[in-house]
């Protein structure tokens, strides 16, 4: 078993063949560590399994105050 999900596994999981659509679907489902690398979409098997077991939490967005540039 490889360290990352295969192209076939990603297509089956997301229902898409196109990496950008796969990435959007994975992020929507909580796979925050998925990314597009030099050779296509990457999703580490350990992260996939952890999310499936419910062991990861989605991070809440950080709200930062507006910083105005001084002239």
Backbone bond lengths (Angstrom), bond angles and torsions (degrees), N, CA, C in turn:
res aa  C-N    CA-C-N  psi(-1)  N-CA   C-N-CA  omega(-1)  CA-C   N-CA-C  phi
1 X - - - 1.451 - - 1.535 108.72 -
2 X 1.322 116.56 133.01 1.457 120.95 -176.14 1.532 111.52 -82.63
3 X 1.324 115.76 165.95 1.462 121.76 179.97 1.520 112.61 -74.38
4 X 1.340 116.82 -19.30 1.466 121.03 179.66 1.522 109.66 -125.01
5 X 1.321 116.35 157.61 1.453 120.37 176.79 1.529 109.14 -71.86
6 X 1.316 116.23 144.57 1.468 121.14 -179.66 1.527 110.13 -77.39
7 X 1.334 115.60 168.53 1.466 120.80 177.22 1.521 110.74 -59.14
8 X 1.325 116.66 -40.20 1.465 120.58 179.06 1.526 111.52 -65.86
9 X 1.320 116.53 -41.78 1.464 120.23 178.73 1.528 111.13 -63.91
10 X 1.338 116.60 -40.74 1.465 120.76 179.25 1.527 111.21 -65.78
11 X 1.321 116.75 -40.23 1.467 120.55 178.57 1.524 110.37 -65.36
12 X 1.318 116.83 -41.43 1.459 120.73 179.36 1.524 110.76 -67.35
13 X 1.316 117.09 -40.55 1.461 121.93 -178.74 1.529 112.20 -66.94
14 X 1.333 116.66 -42.08 1.466 120.62 -173.61 1.520 114.18 -95.67
15 X 1.331 116.61 -26.19 1.452 120.09 -174.53 1.514 112.87 84.25
16 X 1.323 117.30 8.25 1.464 122.75 -179.02 1.522 110.27 -126.22
17 X 1.329 115.59 153.48 1.465 122.72 174.99 1.527 111.12 -100.77
18 X 1.328 116.86 -30.61 1.465 122.25 -175.88 1.536 109.69 -77.39
19 X 1.338 117.42 125.51 1.464 120.82 -176.70 1.528 115.00 -54.71
20 X 1.318 118.53 -39.43 1.473 119.47 -178.39 1.526 111.31 -66.62
21 X 1.324 117.23 -37.16 1.468 120.38 177.20 1.529 110.46 -72.09
22 X 1.326 116.17 -37.04 1.455 119.97 176.35 1.527 110.25 -61.70
23 X 1.323 116.34 -44.87 1.459 121.18 -179.02 1.525 111.04 -61.40
24 X 1.320 116.80 -45.63 1.462 120.30 179.01 1.530 110.87 -60.12
25 X 1.310 117.02 -42.12 1.463 120.98 179.79 1.529 111.36 -67.18
26 X 1.310 116.98 -41.49 1.459 120.23 178.72 1.527 111.23 -64.32
27 X 1.314 117.07 -43.82 1.467 120.03 177.84 1.529 110.56 -62.99
28 X 1.331 117.13 -38.93 1.455 120.93 178.44 1.527 110.80 -61.48
29 X 1.324 116.14 -33.78 1.466 121.19 -178.64 1.523 113.56 -86.99
30 X 1.337 117.67 0.00 1.463 120.27 175.60 1.512 115.91 100.00
31 X 1.331 117.99 8.72 1.463 120.86 177.09 1.529 108.65 -88.77
32 X 1.316 115.88 75.38 1.469 122.27 -171.62 1.522 113.56 -67.10
33 X 1.320 118.38 -22.72 1.465 120.56 -176.76 1.519 113.47 -90.17
34 X 1.322 118.48 3.60 1.461 121.37 175.83 1.533 108.88 -71.98
35 X 1.329 116.58 143.14 1.465 120.49 179.52 1.525 109.95 -154.52
36 X 1.312 115.37 164.61 1.466 120.67 176.32 1.528 107.26 -98.68
37 X 1.325 115.58 119.04 1.454 122.05 -179.63 1.522 111.38 -104.17
38 X 1.307 116.38 -166.57 1.466 121.62 -178.47 1.517 112.99 -62.26
39 X 1.331 116.47 -30.43 1.465 120.02 -175.18 1.518 112.50 -113.47
40 X 1.320 116.73 21.30 1.458 120.14 177.75 1.515 112.43 116.63
41 X 1.302 115.04 -164.97 1.455 121.85 -176.56 1.524 110.65 -71.39
42 X 1.340 115.78 139.39 1.460 121.73 -179.49 1.524 108.76 -124.48
43 X 1.317 115.76 126.98 1.459 122.40 171.99 1.517 106.77 -137.55
44 X 1.337 115.31 113.58 1.465 119.95 -178.92 1.522 109.49 -67.05
45 X 1.318 115.96 136.27 1.460 121.37 -178.44 1.532 111.19 -60.80
46 X 1.323 117.84 -38.11 1.465 120.87 -179.96 1.529 110.76 -62.51
47 X 1.338 117.16 -40.80 1.468 120.71 178.67 1.529 109.81 -68.31
48 X 1.317 116.48 -42.56 1.464 120.96 177.55 1.529 110.29 -56.40
49 X 1.318 116.48 -48.70 1.465 120.59 -178.35 1.525 111.50 -65.95
50 X 1.343 117.63 -39.00 1.461 120.67 179.61 1.532 111.18 -64.33
51 X 1.321 117.33 -42.72 1.460 120.89 178.44 1.527 109.92 -64.91
52 X 1.318 116.80 -41.79 1.469 120.49 179.29 1.523 111.77 -63.53
53 X 1.332 117.05 -31.88 1.463 120.76 177.72 1.527 111.84 -82.53
54 X 1.338 117.11 -7.53 1.458 120.89 -179.66 1.508 113.32 79.78
55 X 1.315 117.28 22.87 1.464 121.57 -176.59 1.518 114.14 -88.65
56 X 1.309 118.99 -6.02 1.463 120.67 178.89 1.512 109.11 -114.42
57 X 1.305 115.05 152.72 1.454 120.41 178.49 1.520 108.55 -117.12
58 X 1.315 114.90 146.06 1.460 118.41 174.40 1.518 108.19 -73.76
59 X 1.309 115.42 135.80 1.455 119.29 178.08 1.515 109.73 -78.27
60 X 1.315 114.57 139.78 1.458 119.17 176.01 1.524 108.04 -76.50
61 X 1.326 117.64 143.28 1.461 119.12 179.53 1.522 110.98 -64.15
62 X 1.299 115.59 143.31 1.456 121.15 177.71 1.519 108.55 -89.50
63 X 1.314 115.63 125.54 1.451 120.25 178.05 1.518 107.27 -98.58
64 X 1.302 114.98 120.58 1.468 120.16 -179.05 1.518 109.03 -111.37
65 X 1.327 116.94 144.42 1.463 119.36 178.83 1.535 110.92 -67.24
66 X 1.304 114.92 150.01 1.457 120.55 178.28 1.520 109.40 -66.62
67 X 1.307 116.84 129.80 1.465 122.29 178.12 1.511 106.84 -109.64
68 X 1.285 115.65 118.82 1.469 120.37 -179.92 1.526 109.72 -92.34
69 X 1.307 115.07 136.19 1.458 120.60 177.55 1.518 109.32 -73.08
70 X 1.313 115.74 139.93 1.462 119.94 177.42 1.511 108.85 -96.94
71 X 1.296 114.62 140.05 1.451 119.08 -176.97 1.495 112.40 -94.57
